[in-house]
Amino acid sequence: MNNDWLNRALEESRARGYLGPAAIELQVAHAEGFARCWEELHPAPPKEFLDLGSGGGLPGLVLLQRWACRGVLLDSMEKRIRLLQEVLKEPGAPLKGELITGRAEQVARDPNLSGAFELVTARSFGPPAVTAECAARFLKVGGVLIVSEPPNDEEVSRWNVELLAKLGIAPQGRVRHGAAFQILLKTKSTPKQYPRAVGIPGKTPLF
């Protein structure tokens, strides 16, 4: 892994206020937890992944560098995407990163992106219902959504199995790789009404 490039990119992201104050090494370790979740399920990297609400570039930049596969980093804020454009043009940057500015509710309906990904990641996108609804359409059937979770392992009621089934996804359980993560499997096609219009998943969440 080209840690020099990655560290420079993340330091710049933090300097612009897009990452928290924790040490870069700790933030990279958290991002690598997403990779370990996938690698426990599959021996090979995904052919493609989407980082939902990539923000300052985590975990997307770390996964691009680790796997050298196609990775789409999606965020609704143009200034964050501009930063990612800058760092992906620097020497040593991975070559297969793609950037999209837009709201997930709209972008998910792009025929080139709907059902296109083996893996979707979400580090701090939103509450479970919002994250699940916005992510589901991006996944292929059999694909995996990995979501960063709060540290309290006793909190087990965040994911509503019955209502998630409406989106075509099923929680597979909470795992730990340093930080905690929830694994969700795309079991069937997402009905055409999901995701709902921009802002609706957050205003009237499914659960």
N, CA and C of each residue as an Amber inpcrd file, in Angstrom:
protein
   621
   0.8430000  -1.1960000   0.0000000   0.0000000   0.0000000   0.0000000
   0.8810000   1.2500000   0.0000000   0.5360000   2.2190000  -0.8350000
   1.3140000   3.4600000  -0.9020000   0.8790000   4.3750000   0.2340000
   1.4850000   4.1580000   1.4030000   1.0750000   4.9210000   2.5720000
   1.4570000   6.3880000   2.4730000   2.5240000   6.6940000   1.7330000
   2.9020000   8.1050000   1.5800000   1.7920000   8.8780000   0.9020000
   1.3110000   8.3580000  -0.2300000   0.2030000   9.0360000  -0.9190000
  -1.0440000   9.0900000  -0.0310000  -1.3820000   7.9720000   0.5730000
  -2.5980000   7.9040000   1.3680000  -2.5320000   8.8650000   2.5480000
  -1.4250000   8.8950000   3.2440000  -1.2970000   9.7960000   4.3820000
  -1.3970000  11.2610000   3.9600000  -0.7640000  11.5990000   2.8370000
  -0.8630000  12.9740000   2.3490000  -2.3110000  13.3260000   2.0170000
  -2.9930000  12.4130000   1.3610000  -4.3820000  12.6640000   0.9700000
  -5.2740000  12.8680000   2.1930000  -5.1100000  12.0260000   3.1880000
  -5.9660000  12.1140000   4.3690000  -5.6040000  13.3070000   5.2450000
  -4.3310000  13.6430000   5.3040000  -3.9450000  14.8550000   6.0410000
  -4.5580000  16.0980000   5.3950000  -4.5650000  16.1410000   4.0810000
  -5.1810000  17.2780000   3.3930000  -6.6820000  17.3060000   3.6510000
  -7.3080000  16.1470000   3.6340000  -8.7350000  16.0680000   3.9120000
  -9.0440000  16.5620000   5.3160000  -8.2200000  16.1640000   6.2720000
  -8.4320000  16.6100000   7.6500000  -8.1840000  18.1160000   7.7740000
  -7.1750000  18.6300000   7.0690000  -6.8770000  20.0580000   7.1330000
  -8.0510000  20.9020000   6.6340000  -8.8220000  20.3450000   5.7110000
  -9.9860000  21.0710000   5.1870000 -11.2470000  20.8260000   6.0050000
 -11.1180000  20.0420000   7.0690000 -12.2440000  19.8240000   7.9570000
 -13.1670000  18.7000000   7.5600000 -12.7070000  17.8160000   6.6630000
 -13.5700000  16.7360000   6.1840000 -13.3800000  15.4390000   6.9550000
 -12.3630000  15.3840000   7.7970000 -12.1410000  14.2400000   8.6770000
 -12.0330000  14.7270000  10.1100000 -12.2850000  13.8340000  11.0540000
 -12.1880000  14.1790000  12.4590000 -10.7480000  14.3200000  12.9200000
 -10.5500000  14.7180000  14.1870000  -9.2070000  15.0090000  14.6930000
  -8.3940000  13.7860000  15.0920000  -8.9760000  12.6050000  15.0840000
  -8.2350000  11.4050000  15.5010000  -7.0180000  11.2010000  14.6070000
  -6.0180000  10.5160000  15.1360000  -4.7990000  10.2400000  14.3860000
  -5.1350000   9.5430000  13.0700000  -4.4200000   9.9210000  12.0040000
  -4.6700000   9.3330000  10.6950000  -4.5280000   7.8170000  10.7500000
  -3.5530000   7.3210000  11.5120000  -3.3520000   5.8800000  11.5990000
  -4.5900000   5.1690000  12.1340000  -5.2480000   5.7900000  13.1150000
  -6.4610000   5.1910000  13.6780000  -7.6050000   5.2170000  12.6730000
  -7.6930000   6.2910000  11.9090000  -8.7630000   6.3900000  10.9200000
  -8.5440000   5.4070000   9.7760000  -7.2960000   5.2080000   9.3980000
  -6.9850000   4.2060000   8.3780000  -7.3160000   2.8130000   8.9020000
  -6.9740000   2.5320000  10.1420000  -7.2690000   1.2240000  10.7230000
  -8.7650000   0.9490000  10.7270000  -9.5530000   1.9700000  11.0240000
 -11.0090000   1.8010000  10.9950000 -11.4720000   1.4810000   9.5790000
 -10.9340000   2.2040000   8.6010000 -11.3130000   1.9630000   7.2090000
 -10.9180000   0.5580000   6.7630000  -9.7760000   0.0900000   7.2270000
  -9.3440000  -1.2610000   6.8660000 -10.2670000  -2.3250000   7.4460000
 -11.0150000  -1.9740000   8.4990000 -11.9980000  -2.9020000   9.0330000
 -13.0640000  -3.2730000   8.0110000 -13.4320000  -2.3230000   7.1490000
 -14.3910000  -2.6400000   6.0850000 -13.8100000  -3.7240000   5.1790000
 -12.5310000  -3.5650000   4.8260000 -11.8830000  -4.5560000   3.9650000
 -11.8540000  -5.9200000   4.6330000 -11.5610000  -5.9610000   5.9140000
 -11.4850000  -7.2520000   6.6100000 -12.8530000  -7.9270000   6.6670000
 -13.9030000  -7.1240000   6.8080000 -15.2550000  -7.6990000   6.7690000
 -15.4970000  -8.3960000   5.4350000 -15.1520000  -7.7280000   4.3400000
 -15.3260000  -8.3230000   3.0190000 -14.4420000  -9.5600000   2.8760000
 -13.1980000  -9.4450000   3.2740000 -12.2310000 -10.5240000   3.0510000
 -12.5460000 -11.7690000   3.8680000 -13.3050000 -11.6230000   4.9480000
 -13.7730000 -12.8070000   5.6720000 -14.8130000 -13.5780000   4.8660000
 -15.5200000 -12.8630000   3.9930000 -16.5780000 -13.4840000   3.1920000
 -16.0710000 -13.9540000   1.8340000 -15.0730000 -13.2600000   1.2760000
 -14.6140000 -13.5210000  -0.0790000 -13.0830000 -13.4750000  -0.1150000
 -12.4580000 -14.4580000  -0.7470000 -10.9930000 -14.4560000  -0.7840000
 -10.4020000 -13.3940000  -1.6910000 -11.1520000 -12.9670000  -2.6960000
 -10.6530000 -11.9770000  -3.6540000 -11.3200000 -10.6310000  -3.4100000
 -10.6700000  -9.5320000  -3.8060000 -11.3030000  -8.2180000  -3.7010000
 -12.5660000  -8.1620000  -4.5570000 -13.4750000  -7.2580000  -4.2500000
 -14.6330000  -7.0820000  -5.1300000 -14.1910000  -6.5330000  -6.4840000
 -14.9750000  -6.8230000  -7.5140000 -14.6760000  -6.2420000  -8.8250000
 -14.9390000  -4.7380000  -8.8210000 -15.9090000  -4.3420000  -8.0160000
 -16.2310000  -2.9240000  -7.9030000 -16.9250000  -2.6840000  -6.5640000
 -16.7420000  -1.4860000  -6.0200000 -17.4490000  -1.1210000  -4.7970000
 -17.8900000   0.3340000  -4.9090000 -18.8600000   0.6880000  -4.0740000
 -19.3140000   2.0710000  -3.9590000 -19.2290000   2.4900000  -2.5110000
 -18.6210000   3.6430000  -2.2740000 -18.5280000   4.2150000  -0.9270000
 -19.6010000   5.2860000  -0.8120000 -20.5860000   5.0270000   0.0190000
 -21.7720000   5.8710000   0.1310000 -21.4990000   7.0310000   1.0820000
 -21.6070000   8.2630000   0.5760000 -21.2970000   9.4190000   1.4060000
 -19.8350000   9.4510000   1.7710000 -18.9630000   9.4210000   0.7710000
 -17.5330000   9.2250000   1.0120000 -16.9040000  10.3610000   1.8030000
 -17.4710000  11.5390000   1.7480000 -16.9990000  12.6490000   2.5830000
 -15.5420000  12.9610000   2.3540000 -14.7300000  12.8010000   3.4020000
 -13.3130000  13.0840000   3.3090000 -12.4850000  11.9690000   2.7230000
 -13.1500000  10.9000000   2.2430000 -12.4320000   9.8400000   1.5600000
 -12.2710000   8.5390000   2.3100000 -12.9560000   8.3820000   3.4240000
 -12.8860000   7.1390000   4.1850000 -14.2320000   6.4410000   4.2260000
 -14.2340000   5.1430000   3.9770000 -13.0830000   4.2690000   3.7280000
 -12.6360000   4.1980000   2.2720000 -13.2720000   4.9800000   1.3850000
 -13.0740000   4.7990000  -0.0480000 -11.6320000   4.8330000  -0.5090000
 -10.8540000   5.8270000  -0.0710000  -9.4650000   5.9300000  -0.5270000
  -8.6320000   4.7460000  -0.0480000  -8.8750000   4.3190000   1.1770000
  -8.1390000   3.1780000   1.7150000  -8.4530000   1.9060000   0.9210000
  -9.7300000   1.7090000   0.5870000 -10.1120000   0.5050000  -0.1570000
  -9.5790000   0.5450000  -1.5820000  -9.6030000   1.7040000  -2.2210000
  -9.0140000   1.8300000  -3.5570000  -7.5510000   1.4220000  -3.5450000
  -6.8250000   1.8920000  -2.5490000  -5.3970000   1.6130000  -2.4820000
  -5.1330000   0.1470000  -2.1320000  -5.9510000  -0.4160000  -1.2790000
  -5.7350000  -1.8020000  -0.8340000  -6.0320000  -2.7990000  -1.9490000
  -7.1020000  -2.5480000  -2.7000000  -7.5980000  -3.5560000  -3.6370000
  -7.2670000  -3.2860000  -5.1020000  -6.9980000  -2.0300000  -5.4590000
  -6.7160000  -1.6650000  -6.8600000  -7.8400000  -2.0910000  -7.8030000
  -9.0790000  -2.0650000  -7.3050000 -10.2370000  -2.3780000  -8.1360000
 -11.0140000  -1.0940000  -8.4170000 -12.0450000  -1.1960000  -9.2330000
 -12.8940000  -0.0360000  -9.4810000 -13.6270000   0.3370000  -8.2040000
 -13.5560000   1.6130000  -7.8520000 -14.2660000   2.0910000  -6.6820000
 -14.9150000   3.4290000  -6.9800000 -16.1880000   3.5410000  -6.7040000
 -16.9380000   4.7770000  -6.9220000 -17.1570000   5.4390000  -5.5720000
 -16.7010000   6.6710000  -5.4510000 -16.8610000   7.4500000  -4.2260000
 -17.9550000   8.4730000  -4.4770000 -19.0360000   8.3660000  -3.7330000
 -20.2230000   9.1920000  -3.9280000 -20.3980000  10.1380000  -2.7560000
 -20.6210000  11.4180000  -3.0500000 -20.9230000  12.3880000  -2.0100000
 -21.7840000  13.4930000  -2.6160000 -22.6200000  14.0910000  -1.7920000
 -23.5150000  15.1330000  -2.2930000 -22.8870000  16.5220000  -2.2740000
 -21.7200000  16.6670000  -1.6340000 -21.0980000  17.9820000  -1.4970000
 -19.9660000  18.1450000  -2.5140000 -20.0960000  19.1460000  -3.3770000
 -19.1350000  19.3480000  -4.4500000 -17.7290000  19.6230000  -3.9150000
 -17.6270000  20.3510000  -2.8050000 -16.2960000  20.6970000  -2.3130000
 -15.5350000  19.4670000  -1.8480000 -16.2360000  18.4730000  -1.3360000
 -15.5680000  17.2400000  -0.9290000 -15.1320000  16.4330000  -2.1470000
 -15.9640000  16.4030000  -3.1510000 -15.5900000  15.7020000  -4.3740000
 -14.4020000  16.3940000  -5.0470000 -14.3410000  17.7100000  -4.9810000
 -13.1980000  18.4250000  -5.5560000 -11.9000000  18.0190000  -4.8590000
 -11.9510000  17.8870000  -3.5390000 -10.7640000  17.4170000  -2.8210000
 -10.3530000  16.0340000  -3.3060000 -11.3160000  15.1250000  -3.4250000
 -11.0030000  13.7700000  -3.8520000 -10.4510000  13.7530000  -5.2750000
 -10.9630000  14.6330000  -6.1160000 -10.4070000  14.7580000  -7.4720000
  -8.9360000  15.1500000  -7.4140000  -8.6400000  16.0830000  -6.5410000
  -7.2550000  16.5480000  -6.4140000  -6.3290000  15.4210000  -5.9690000
  -6.7250000  14.7100000  -4.9240000  -5.7990000  13.7160000  -4.3710000
  -5.6640000  12.5110000  -5.2940000  -6.6960000  12.2060000  -6.0790000
  -6.6030000  11.0750000  -6.9900000  -5.7810000  11.3880000  -8.2350000
  -5.3990000  12.6460000  -8.4020000  -4.5160000  13.0280000  -9.5010000
  -3.0490000  13.0800000  -9.0730000  -2.7970000  12.9020000  -7.7900000
  -1.4270000  13.0140000  -7.2880000  -0.6220000  11.7550000  -7.6050000
   0.7080000  11.8750000  -7.6730000   1.5550000  10.6960000  -7.9020000
   1.3210000   9.6250000  -6.8440000   1.2250000   8.3970000  -7.2950000
   1.0210000   7.2830000  -6.3830000  -0.4270000   6.9570000  -6.1030000
  -1.3560000   7.7620000  -6.6180000  -2.7760000   7.5120000  -6.3640000
  -3.2460000   6.2690000  -7.1220000  -4.1980000   5.5410000  -6.5770000
  -4.7730000   4.4050000  -7.3100000  -5.4640000   4.8940000  -8.5760000
  -5.5420000   4.0180000  -9.5660000  -5.9470000   4.4320000 -10.9060000
  -7.4320000   4.2380000 -11.1950000  -8.1310000   3.4840000 -10.3640000
  -9.4970000   3.0940000 -10.7230000 -10.5670000   3.7760000  -9.8770000
 -10.2230000   4.9050000  -9.2750000 -11.2180000   5.6400000  -8.5080000
 -12.1000000   6.4830000  -9.4050000 -13.3990000   6.4460000  -9.1570000
 -14.3670000   7.2710000  -9.8700000 -15.1440000   8.0970000  -8.8480000
 -15.4920000   9.3030000  -9.2130000 -16.1450000  10.2230000  -8.2930000
 -17.4830000  10.6730000  -8.8570000 -18.4800000  10.7100000  -7.9920000
 -19.8110000  11.1730000  -8.3940000 -20.3230000  12.1400000  -7.3380000
 -20.7860000  13.2920000  -7.7870000 -21.4480000  14.2480000  -6.9100000
 -22.9510000  14.0890000  -7.0860000 -23.6670000  13.8710000  -6.0080000
 -25.1170000  13.7460000  -6.1180000 -25.7200000  13.1210000  -4.8840000
 -27.0380000  13.1840000  -4.8350000 -27.7770000  12.5400000  -3.7590000
 -27.9850000  11.0750000  -4.1010000 -27.7690000  10.2180000  -3.1130000
 -27.8510000   8.7840000  -3.3490000 -29.2220000   8.3770000  -3.8720000
 -30.2810000   9.0420000  -3.3850000 -31.6250000   8.6820000  -3.8190000
 -31.7840000   8.8190000  -5.3330000 -31.1090000   9.8030000  -5.9210000
 -31.1810000  10.0090000  -7.3660000 -30.1600000   9.1570000  -8.1060000
 -28.9340000   9.1520000  -7.6110000 -27.8490000   8.4550000  -8.3050000
 -28.1400000   6.9600000  -8.4000000 -28.7940000   6.4040000  -7.3990000
 -29.0810000   4.9680000  -7.3880000 -29.9560000   4.5460000  -8.5610000
 -30.6610000   5.4810000  -9.1650000 -31.5470000   5.1590000 -10.2820000
 -30.8600000   5.2770000 -11.6350000 -29.6080000   5.6770000 -11.6400000
 -28.8260000   5.6720000 -12.8740000 -28.7090000   4.2250000 -13.3510000
 -29.1240000   3.9030000 -14.5750000 -29.0710000   2.5000000 -15.0200000
 -27.6720000   1.9190000 -15.0590000 -26.6540000   2.7850000 -15.1070000
 -25.2830000   2.2820000 -15.0920000 -24.7890000   1.9490000 -13.6870000
 -25.5370000   2.3840000 -12.6800000 -25.1310000   2.1810000 -11.2900000
 -26.0910000   1.2950000 -10.5050000 -27.3300000   1.2540000 -10.9370000
 -28.3250000   0.4270000 -10.2550000 -27.9650000  -1.0430000 -10.4010000
 -27.8460000  -1.7260000  -9.2880000 -27.5070000  -3.1450000  -9.3030000
 -26.1250000  -3.4500000  -9.8370000 -25.1960000  -2.5050000  -9.6910000
 -23.8870000  -2.6390000 -10.3310000 -22.7680000  -3.1030000  -9.4040000
 -22.9890000  -3.1090000  -8.0830000 -21.8710000  -3.2450000  -7.1550000
 -21.9730000  -4.5000000  -6.2960000 -20.8270000  -5.1340000  -6.1200000
 -20.7360000  -6.2600000  -5.1930000 -20.6880000  -5.7960000  -3.7440000
 -20.2080000  -4.5800000  -3.5410000 -20.0030000  -4.0700000  -2.1870000
 -20.3770000  -2.6000000  -2.1380000 -21.1340000  -2.2240000  -1.1130000
 -21.3760000  -0.8210000  -0.7650000 -20.9220000  -0.6270000   0.6760000
 -20.1760000   0.4430000   0.9180000 -19.7210000   0.7590000   2.2710000
 -20.3530000   2.0550000   2.7420000 -20.5580000   2.1580000   4.0450000
 -21.1090000   3.3790000   4.6370000 -20.4590000   3.5880000   5.9940000
 -19.6940000   4.6590000   6.1160000 -18.9610000   4.9260000   7.3580000
 -19.7840000   5.7530000   8.3380000 -20.3780000   6.8280000   7.8670000
 -21.1840000   7.6840000   8.7470000 -22.2600000   8.3710000   7.9210000
 -22.9390000   7.5860000   7.0980000 -23.9020000   8.1400000   6.1420000
 -25.1770000   8.6200000   6.8290000 -25.6830000   7.8470000   7.7730000
 -26.9280000   8.2150000   8.4270000 -27.4400000   7.0620000   9.2660000
 -28.6550000   7.2050000   9.8320000 -29.2470000   6.1190000  10.6290000
 -29.4450000   4.8620000   9.7800000 -29.6270000   3.7110000  10.4350000
 -29.7440000   2.4640000   9.6920000 -30.7910000   2.4780000   8.5820000
 -31.9940000   2.9750000   8.8600000 -33.0430000   2.9390000   7.8480000
 -32.6810000   3.7720000   6.6280000 -32.0630000   4.9280000   6.8470000
 -31.6790000   5.8140000   5.7490000 -30.5510000   5.1790000   4.9430000
 -29.5560000   4.6720000   5.6300000 -28.4250000   4.0430000   4.9550000
 -28.8900000   2.8600000   4.1160000 -29.7280000   2.0160000   4.6940000
 -30.1870000   0.8250000   3.9810000 -30.9990000   1.1990000   2.7470000
 -31.9000000   2.1420000   2.8880000 -32.7440000   2.5100000   1.7530000
 -31.9260000   3.1290000   0.6260000 -30.9570000   3.9620000   0.9730000
 -30.1470000   4.6290000  -0.0480000 -29.1260000   3.6960000  -0.6900000
 -28.7450000   2.6480000   0.0170000 -27.7210000   1.7420000  -0.5030000
 -28.2810000   0.5850000  -1.3060000 -29.4910000   0.1470000  -0.9990000
 -29.9790000  -1.1380000  -1.4880000 -29.9500000  -1.2470000  -3.0140000
 -30.4020000  -0.2170000  -3.7060000 -30.5120000  -0.3270000  -5.1720000
 -29.1550000  -0.4210000  -5.8520000 -28.1120000   0.1000000  -5.2380000
 -26.7840000   0.0290000  -5.8470000 -26.2510000  -1.4030000  -5.9110000
 -26.7090000  -2.2760000  -5.0170000 -26.1240000  -3.6060000  -4.8770000
 -26.6700000  -4.6030000  -5.8850000 -25.7790000  -5.4580000  -6.3740000
 -26.1980000  -6.6560000  -7.0830000 -26.8540000  -7.6190000  -6.0910000
 -27.7510000  -8.4730000  -6.5840000 -28.2350000  -9.5600000  -5.7350000
 -27.0380000 -10.4380000  -5.3720000 -26.8880000 -10.6940000  -4.1000000
 -25.7250000 -11.3930000  -3.5870000 -24.6280000 -10.4630000  -3.0990000
 -24.7950000  -9.1600000  -3.3590000 -23.8270000  -8.1800000  -2.8890000
 -23.9970000  -7.8760000  -1.4200000 -23.0310000  -7.1340000  -0.8910000
 -22.9480000  -6.9090000   0.5520000 -22.8800000  -5.4140000   0.8500000
 -23.6470000  -4.9960000   1.8400000 -23.5560000  -3.6610000   2.4250000
 -22.8560000  -3.7880000   3.7720000 -21.7860000  -3.0190000   3.9650000
 -21.0590000  -3.0100000   5.2300000 -21.1640000  -1.6170000   5.8210000
 -21.6590000  -1.5440000   7.0510000 -21.9490000  -0.2740000   7.7040000
 -21.1920000  -0.1940000   9.0160000 -20.5020000   0.9150000   9.2420000
 -19.8360000   1.1500000  10.5220000 -20.8820000   1.3410000  11.6110000
 -20.6520000   0.7120000  12.7520000 -21.6250000   0.6780000  13.8290000
 -21.1250000   1.4130000  15.0740000 -22.0380000   1.8490000  15.9520000
 -21.6230000   2.3850000  17.2480000 -20.8770000   1.3290000  18.0620000
 -20.0790000   1.7500000  19.0240000 -19.2380000   0.7860000  19.7480000
 -19.9630000  -0.1000000  20.7370000 -21.1840000   0.2380000  21.1150000
 -21.8850000  -0.5190000  22.1470000 -22.3990000  -1.8400000  21.5880000
 -21.7460000  -2.9340000  21.9330000 -22.1250000  -4.2390000  21.4030000
 -23.4550000  -4.7460000  21.9490000 -23.9640000  -4.1070000  22.9820000
 -25.2360000  -4.5470000  23.5540000 -26.4280000  -3.9540000  22.8140000
 -26.1790000  -3.0090000  21.9000000 -27.2680000  -2.3930000  21.1510000
 -27.5770000  -3.2690000  19.9440000 -28.6810000  -4.0070000  20.0050000
 -28.9740000  -5.0060000  18.9830000 -30.2350000  -4.7000000  18.1840000
 -30.8770000  -3.5770000  18.4200000 -32.1800000  -3.3120000  17.8070000
 -32.1150000  -2.2870000  16.6800000 -30.9320000  -1.9940000  16.1560000
 -30.8020000  -0.9500000  15.1430000 -31.3520000  -1.3620000  13.7750000
 -31.3710000  -2.6580000  13.4880000 -31.7070000  -3.1270000  12.1510000
 -32.9790000  -3.9690000  12.1980000 -34.0270000  -3.4840000  11.5210000
 -35.3340000  -4.1320000  11.5440000 -35.4090000  -5.1450000  10.4050000
 -35.3680000  -6.4180000  10.7510000 -35.2850000  -7.4800000   9.7430000
 -36.4800000  -7.4400000   8.8030000 -37.6810000  -7.2920000   9.3490000
 -38.8950000  -7.3350000   8.5280000 -38.9430000  -6.1810000   7.5320000
 -38.6000000  -4.9760000   7.9810000 -38.6910000  -3.8280000   7.0970000
 -37.5150000  -3.7670000   6.1240000 -36.3600000  -4.2680000   6.5310000
 -35.2410000  -4.3570000   5.5890000 -35.5670000  -5.3070000   4.4430000
 -36.3800000  -6.3330000   4.7240000 -36.7570000  -7.2810000   3.6750000
 -37.5100000  -6.5820000   2.5460000 -38.1880000  -5.4950000   2.8490000
 -38.8790000  -4.7400000   1.8020000 -37.9130000  -4.1490000   0.7870000
 -36.6760000  -3.9150000   1.2290000 -35.6520000  -3.3610000   0.3410000
 -34.8850000  -4.4570000  -0.3930000 -35.1160000  -5.6960000   0.0020000
 -34.3870000  -6.8070000  -0.5980000 -33.0700000  -7.1040000   0.0830000
 -32.8950000  -6.6540000   1.3180000 -31.6600000  -6.9210000   2.0310000
 -31.9450000  -7.5270000   3.4030000 -30.9520000  -8.2700000   3.9050000
 -31.1220000  -8.9710000   5.1760000 -29.8580000  -8.8100000   6.0130000
 -29.9850000  -8.3660000   7.2660000 -28.8060000  -8.2570000   8.1310000
 -28.2260000  -9.6250000   8.4270000 -26.9020000  -9.7020000   8.3710000
 -26.1940000 -10.9590000   8.6000000 -25.4820000 -11.0010000   9.9430000
 -25.5050000  -9.8710000  10.6480000 -24.8900000  -9.8580000  11.9650000
 -23.8280000  -8.7900000  12.1110000 -23.5070000  -8.5420000  13.3450000
 -22.5330000  -7.5390000  13.7390000 -21.1810000  -8.2170000  13.9650000
 -20.1230000  -7.6320000  13.4170000 -18.7880000  -8.1950000  13.5860000
 -17.8480000  -7.0920000  14.0510000 -16.7100000  -7.5100000  14.5540000
 -15.7060000  -6.5410000  15.0070000 -14.3670000  -6.8070000  14.3320000
 -13.7910000  -5.7290000  13.8260000 -12.3950000  -5.7030000  13.3960000
 -11.8230000  -4.4160000  13.9710000 -11.5550000  -4.4460000  15.2760000
 -11.2950000  -3.2210000  16.0070000 -12.6190000  -2.5170000  16.2490000
 -13.0950000  -1.7670000  15.2650000 -14.4240000  -1.1460000  15.3130000
 -15.4920000  -2.1950000  15.0040000 -16.7400000  -1.8000000  15.1970000
 -17.8670000  -2.6940000  14.9420000 -18.4890000  -2.3730000  13.5840000
 -18.9880000  -3.4250000  12.9250000 -19.5960000  -3.2870000  11.6050000
 -20.8180000  -4.1880000  11.5270000 -21.8100000  -3.7390000  10.7590000
 -22.9690000  -4.5710000  10.4410000 -22.8380000  -5.0250000   8.9900000
 -23.0910000  -6.3060000   8.7500000 -23.0520000  -6.8920000   7.4160000
 -24.4930000  -7.1300000   6.9740000 -24.8320000  -6.6680000   5.7660000
 -26.1720000  -6.8740000   5.2190000 -26.0430000  -7.4420000   3.8080000
 -26.8500000  -8.4360000   3.4910000 -26.7880000  -9.1430000   2.2240000
 -27.9620000  -8.7600000   1.3380000 -27.6930000  -8.4880000   0.0710000
 -28.7640000  -8.2400000  -0.9060000 -29.3030000  -9.6000000  -1.3560000
 -30.5240000  -9.9020000  -0.9750000 -31.0910000 -11.2220000  -1.2150000
 -32.0070000 -11.2750000  -2.4290000 -32.5300000 -10.1260000  -2.8390000
 -33.4350000 -10.0710000  -3.9940000 -33.4510000  -8.6430000  -4.5260000
 -34.0430000  -8.4570000  -5.6880000 -34.0790000  -7.1370000  -6.3000000
 -34.8450000  -6.1530000  -5.4240000 -34.3790000  -4.9200000  -5.4120000
 -35.0520000  -3.8670000  -4.6570000 -36.2740000  -3.3810000  -5.4370000
 -37.4450000  -3.3210000  -4.8010000 -38.6370000  -2.8400000  -5.4980000
 -38.4380000  -1.4390000  -6.0810000 -39.1280000  -1.1640000  -7.1630000
 -38.8750000   0.0570000  -7.9260000 -39.1730000   1.3280000  -7.1470000
 -39.9650000   1.2530000  -6.0770000 -40.2860000   2.4740000  -5.3280000
 -39.1600000   2.9300000  -4.4030000 -38.1190000   2.1090000  -4.2600000
 -37.0050000   2.4530000  -3.3690000 -35.7240000   2.6710000  -4.1600000
 -34.9200000   3.6380000  -3.7670000 -35.1750000   4.6020000  -2.6900000
 -36.2250000   5.6260000  -3.0960000 -36.8910000   6.1580000  -2.1000000
 -37.8740000   7.2010000  -2.3450000 -37.1830000   8.5150000  -2.7260000
 -37.9760000   9.5520000  -2.9840000 -37.4350000  10.8200000  -3.4770000
 -36.4530000  11.4300000  -2.4780000 -35.6230000  12.3290000  -2.9830000
 -34.5780000  12.9610000  -2.1740000 -35.1610000  13.5280000  -0.8810000
 -34.5510000  13.1580000   0.2310000 -34.9410000  13.6610000   1.5460000
 -35.9920000  12.8440000   2.2530000 -36.7870000  12.0770000   1.5100000
 -37.8760000  11.3200000   2.1370000 -37.3580000  10.2130000   3.0500000
 -36.3140000   9.4590000   2.6690000 -35.8330000   8.4250000   3.6030000
 -35.4550000   8.9740000   4.9680000 -34.9210000  10.1930000   5.0160000
 -34.5610000  10.7770000   6.2970000 -35.7400000  11.3650000   7.0490000
 -36.6970000  11.9300000   6.3060000 -37.8510000  12.5600000   6.9660000
 -38.8440000  11.5200000   7.4600000 -39.0360000  10.4730000   6.7130000
 -39.9870000   9.4180000   7.1170000 -39.3010000   8.0610000   6.9530000
 -38.3500000   7.7400000   7.8410000 -37.6020000   6.4820000   7.7140000
 -38.5100000   5.2620000   7.8210000 -38.0770000   4.1970000   7.1980000
 -38.8630000   2.9520000   7.2010000 -38.9640000   2.3460000   8.5910000
 -37.9760000   2.6050000   9.4410000 -38.0250000   2.0960000  10.8230000
 -37.1870000   3.0040000  11.7130000
